[in-house]
Amino acid sequence: MELFTEGDPIADTKAPAGPVEKRWETRRFEAKLVNPANRRKLTVIVVGTGLAGGSAAATLAEQGYHVKSYCYQDSPRRAHSIAAQGGINAAKNYRNDGDSVHRLFYDTVKGGDFRSRESNVHRLAEVSVNIIDQCVAQGVPFAREYGGLLDTRSFGGAQVQRTFYARGQTGQQLLLGAYQALERQIGLGNVEMNARHEMLELVVIDGKARGIVVRDLVTGEISTEMADAVVLASGGYGNVFYLSTNAKGCNVTATWRAHRKGAYFANPCYTQIHPTCIPVSGDHQSKLTLMSESLRNDGRVWVPKTKGDDRSPKDIGEDERDYYLERIYPSFGNLVPRDIASRAAKNVCDEGRGVGPTKLGVYLDFADAIDRLGRKAIEAKYGNLFEMYERITGEDPYEVPMRIYPAVHYTMGGLWVDYDLQSTIPGLFVIGEANFSDHGANRLGASALMQGLADGYFVLPTTIANYLASGPLDTVDASHPAAVEARTDVEDRIQRLLAVNGDRTVDSFHRELGQIMWEHCGMERSEAGLRKAIGEIRDLREQFWQRVKVSGTGEELNQSLEKAGRVADFFELAELMCIDALHREESCGGHFRAEHQTPDGEAQRDDDRFAYVAAWEFTATGEPSVLHKEDLKFEYVHPTQRSYK
């Protein structure tokens, strides 16, 4: 059966020509403006209140727009951005160690294995220096050196110390900064905050995004909300794997509903496996816990040299240990990018040298750092992370090495957007992890927070104004036929889920889907495995619609219903992820095809055939998806074999 057809190419027509360092300045000048009096007449919907959504809603409201903000959590400050631990990158060069905007640009393009746009990445590097000033002004308590200057530390994929941090709570502290700015605008009446509301459909009128359909998760009430533009800041789709480092509520529904309405989905196979996760302890688990990548600054990663060595790590001498990252990648050592570190951990475990009860683990050892710096210094840097690890595992990492293993963490794929962060549906803007634009095939650590805040505070407010200034748009309300149709579709889908009344729980289907994805579309993929996965996903999806059990009704708090709708979308996404991975006959970044590797086991790209963004157009379920290619051009960072040795 034909899995996809190829459609017309797609191109980003919004990025200006000229030197890359001038493009954002040029675009800001060329973009149309909305005068302050007219902004008060315009309404923007923002879905999601994490770093991207919270900063965008606060900034747009500060500019004078009326903003409607939605999140499914009970408070905007409970967005998953709060879980980010290690830090945020910025090209401040406070360490005077050779950093610059151009070096951050270079590291990010290289780290993404040459599958991202130069224009977008350079803008991100430029804006990074403003983010730190913005957050300090908001009171974010970044770590400081003895002299009072902001402190920085190293992160994977860079040889400079450009990562600003607040102990192991950076995401939380940055989110609180955005949250305070958002609450200020809520208090002033410029933001209409709607917590415990989930977007279930996009309203498209005359080809433009004009609203959303949401469900009140407490009462079950369905409502249609209209606006002049819609912004999706709803995060990534890592929970398609069931076990991931994401919060259990994280889902793909907002972006997938938009995809079904015409927004192209780009590079869905690019998912990131994070190397520093607490290993799985049993089948009872519903999620995984991430240990910050910042720990790789001082922790040394190792396994026994001998297969099946079950001794306590304290009984394994230095000459019997393999510090394999330091051995294989001497230039970067333990600070290689996440995809490199993850595959290396998998390889040593596949050799039979894994540690812990399941043998799917490696040691992250702080003994040398404690001897060199003292326990108090390590406590000051990582104390809350060490405490979290001990609470979860019952082991004291000051006394014994942590055990870590790779796990699904971040998704580089997302809705396709142009330089203005606008999707293929006019009026639908997508920011943060929900879009694909900045990270290519692999995200460097500490760049997610950077992108979320760059998009929300500095990029979107300029580019959305250019769209809104092209109005005025026709006045529409919830009685418009397209809006009524969207709401009816939501109500029908809910009733369809409730009507199945089968014999299997939603979680059982989700767990089985996750096992298929991890096995065949996880750390390593192959043609045979991906084809098998597509067949299994289709069979399981058919079972889902015949056997799923959703108790209760739609007119009440019903978490089983919430999960069922999200898992139904995960089934469709999972199939597209496998098709995308199958069609890309190369290895790059987080996409590693077993058939395409160098003699020493590194990813082998095929730049002649695959140096493009894969933007997928939705077709009816069961029909072949349509692939649109956006060719990538590299004028400043020329593709080479990515080496960290």
Disulfide bonds with the S-S distance in Angstrom:
none
